[in-house]
Amino acid sequence: DQKGYPSMSPAAEETYDVMWRLFREVARIFPDRALHFGGDEIDDTCWKHSSKMKEAGFDTPRAVAYHVERLMEFASTLGKVPIIWGDLFDRLMSDSYHDTTTNNSILPPTMIEQLWTWNKDLSKESDASYWLQALKRITKTHRAILSSPWYINLASKGTESWKEYWSVEPLDFEAGLDQKDMVLGGEAVAWGEH
């Protein structure tokens, strides 16, 4: 009963059986303390047409929150620090996903957000302002890794675009040292769809 992109159903317990086995195997093979969940660009098209989702009473915010909460429990059980992509972080920190009156969130304070988004409609100077404002907002509650300005697959061959990469300063936002210490650094990323 799926339309759109097929995805795992947050309403099916089988999803968590598979995810638990996957997380255990990843934890066994990779001794790193961190475990990246991904979670970017969630397409909920098939969820909206799923009878299982309707039976469970899941709309998209509830489904995403429930799914992430279960995965956070797995990470905790395995002694891993979860990392999630920025758009999932923003989604889970929005009013639809947590109680802003008590500031209760399913995101543990140890969780790390990896900022990858950028504003394609803005100039390079505005992009930097966008990233820095996002880092300032994120680091009020969580640690962060910046990847937005380092999409190496977008570099222009035969140019000096590397200079742009080296000119980015992730800590160039107004905040105290405690907040700036929440920025763990940057990570270059490359995607194959370009």
C-alpha positions as CSV (number, residue, x, y, z in Angstrom):
1,D,0.0,0.0,0.0
2,Q,2.9,2.4,-0.6
3,K,3.1,5.3,-3.0
4,G,6.2,7.4,-3.5
5,Y,9.6,6.2,-2.4
6,P,9.5,3.0,-0.4
7,S,10.8,3.4,3.1
8,M,10.8,1.6,6.4
9,S,7.6,2.0,8.3
10,P,8.0,3.5,11.8
11,A,4.7,1.7,12.6
12,A,6.1,-1.8,12.0
13,E,8.0,-3.5,14.8
14,E,10.0,-5.4,12.1
15,T,11.6,-2.1,11.2
16,Y,13.2,-1.9,14.7
17,D,14.2,-5.6,14.6
18,V,16.2,-4.9,11.4
19,M,17.6,-1.6,12.7
20,W,18.7,-3.1,16.0
21,R,20.6,-5.9,14.2
22,L,22.1,-3.3,11.9
23,F,23.2,-1.0,14.7
24,R,24.7,-3.9,16.7
25,E,26.7,-5.0,13.7
26,V,27.9,-1.5,12.9
27,A,28.9,-1.1,16.6
28,R,30.8,-4.4,16.5
29,I,32.7,-3.6,13.3
30,F,33.4,0.1,14.0
31,P,34.7,1.0,17.4
32,D,34.0,4.7,17.0
33,R,32.1,6.3,19.8
34,A,29.8,8.1,17.3
35,L,27.1,6.6,15.1
36,H,25.7,8.7,12.2
37,F,22.0,8.1,11.8
38,G,21.6,10.2,8.6
39,G,17.9,11.3,8.5
40,D,18.2,14.0,5.8
41,E,15.6,14.7,3.2
42,I,12.8,12.5,4.7
43,D,10.2,11.7,2.0
44,D,7.0,10.8,3.8
45,T,4.9,10.3,0.6
46,C,4.5,6.5,1.2
47,W,3.8,7.0,4.9
48,K,0.8,9.2,4.0
49,H,-0.7,6.4,2.0
50,S,0.2,3.5,4.4
51,S,-2.6,1.7,6.2
52,K,-0.1,0.6,8.9
53,M,0.7,4.2,9.7
54,K,-3.0,5.1,9.9
55,E,-3.7,2.2,12.2
56,A,-0.9,3.3,14.5
57,G,-2.2,6.9,14.5
58,F,1.0,8.2,13.1
59,D,1.2,11.4,11.2
60,T,4.6,12.5,9.9
61,P,5.7,14.4,13.0
62,R,4.7,11.5,15.3
63,A,6.3,8.9,13.0
64,V,9.6,10.7,12.7
65,A,9.7,11.4,16.5
66,Y,8.9,7.8,17.4
67,H,11.4,6.4,14.9
68,V,14.2,8.7,16.1
69,E,13.4,8.0,19.7
70,R,13.7,4.3,19.2
71,L,17.1,4.7,17.3
72,M,18.4,7.0,20.1
73,E,17.6,4.2,22.6
74,F,19.6,1.7,20.4
75,A,22.5,4.1,20.3
76,S,22.4,4.6,24.1
77,T,22.3,0.8,24.7
78,L,25.3,0.4,22.5
79,G,27.2,3.3,24.2
80,K,27.2,5.3,21.0
81,V,26.9,9.1,20.6
82,P,24.3,9.7,17.8
83,I,24.9,12.1,15.0
84,I,22.1,13.3,12.8
85,W,21.9,15.6,9.7
86,G,20.8,19.2,10.3
87,D,17.4,19.1,8.6
88,L,16.3,16.2,10.9
89,F,17.6,18.2,13.9
90,D,15.6,21.3,12.8
91,R,12.5,19.1,12.2
92,L,12.8,17.6,15.7
93,M,13.4,20.9,17.4
94,S,10.4,22.5,15.8
95,D,7.1,23.1,17.7
96,S,5.5,20.1,15.9
97,Y,7.9,17.7,17.4
98,H,8.6,18.6,21.0
99,D,7.0,20.5,23.8
100,T,8.5,24.0,23.7
101,T,6.9,25.0,27.0
102,T,9.0,22.5,28.9
103,N,11.7,22.3,26.2
104,N,11.4,18.5,26.3
105,S,13.0,16.9,23.3
106,I,13.7,13.4,22.3
107,L,17.2,14.5,21.3
108,P,19.7,13.7,24.1
109,P,22.1,16.5,25.0
110,T,25.0,14.3,23.9
111,M,23.6,14.1,20.3
112,I,25.6,15.9,17.6
113,E,24.1,17.7,14.7
114,Q,25.9,17.8,11.3
115,L,24.9,20.9,9.4
116,W,24.9,20.2,5.7
117,T,22.3,22.6,4.3
118,W,22.9,25.8,2.5
119,N,20.7,28.5,1.0
120,K,21.1,28.0,-2.8
121,D,19.3,31.3,-3.4
122,L,21.8,33.4,-1.6
123,S,25.2,34.8,-2.5
124,K,28.4,33.2,-1.0
125,E,28.5,36.0,1.6
126,S,24.9,35.3,2.7
127,D,25.6,31.6,2.7
128,A,28.3,32.1,5.3
129,S,25.9,34.2,7.4
130,Y,23.3,31.4,7.1
131,W,25.8,28.7,8.4
132,L,27.0,30.9,11.2
133,Q,23.5,31.7,12.4
134,A,22.6,28.1,12.2
135,L,25.7,27.1,14.3
136,K,24.9,29.8,16.8
137,R,21.3,28.4,17.2
138,I,22.4,24.7,17.3
139,T,25.2,25.2,19.8
140,K,22.9,26.6,22.4
141,T,21.7,23.0,23.1
142,H,23.9,20.6,21.1
143,R,27.3,20.0,19.7
144,A,27.7,20.5,15.9
145,I,29.9,19.6,12.9
146,L,29.8,21.9,9.9
147,S,29.8,20.5,6.4
148,S,27.8,23.0,4.5
149,P,30.7,25.0,2.9
150,W,32.8,21.9,2.1
151,Y,30.9,20.1,-0.6
152,I,34.0,18.9,-2.5
153,N,31.9,17.5,-5.3
154,L,30.8,21.0,-6.1
155,A,34.3,22.3,-6.6
156,S,35.0,23.5,-10.1
157,K,37.8,21.5,-11.8
158,G,40.7,23.6,-12.9
159,T,39.8,26.6,-10.8
160,E,40.9,27.9,-7.4
161,S,37.7,27.0,-5.6
162,W,39.8,25.4,-2.9
163,K,40.5,28.9,-1.6
164,E,36.8,29.2,-0.7
165,Y,37.1,26.0,1.4
166,W,40.1,27.3,3.3
167,S,38.5,30.7,3.9
168,V,35.6,29.3,6.0
169,E,35.9,29.9,9.8
170,P,33.2,27.9,11.6
171,L,33.7,29.9,14.8
172,D,33.1,33.3,13.3
173,F,29.8,33.9,15.1
174,E,29.0,36.0,18.2
175,A,28.8,33.8,21.2
176,G,30.8,32.9,24.3
177,L,33.6,30.4,24.3
178,D,31.4,27.7,26.0
179,Q,29.0,27.9,23.0
180,K,31.8,28.0,20.5
181,D,33.3,24.9,22.1
182,M,30.2,23.1,21.0
183,V,31.4,23.3,17.4
184,L,33.5,20.1,17.0
185,G,34.9,21.2,13.6
186,G,34.1,20.6,10.0
187,E,33.9,17.7,7.7
188,A,34.2,17.7,3.9
189,V,31.5,15.8,2.1
190,A,30.9,14.6,-1.4
191,W,27.8,13.3,-3.0
192,G,27.5,11.2,-6.1
193,E,24.3,12.7,-7.5
194,H,26.0,15.7,-9.0
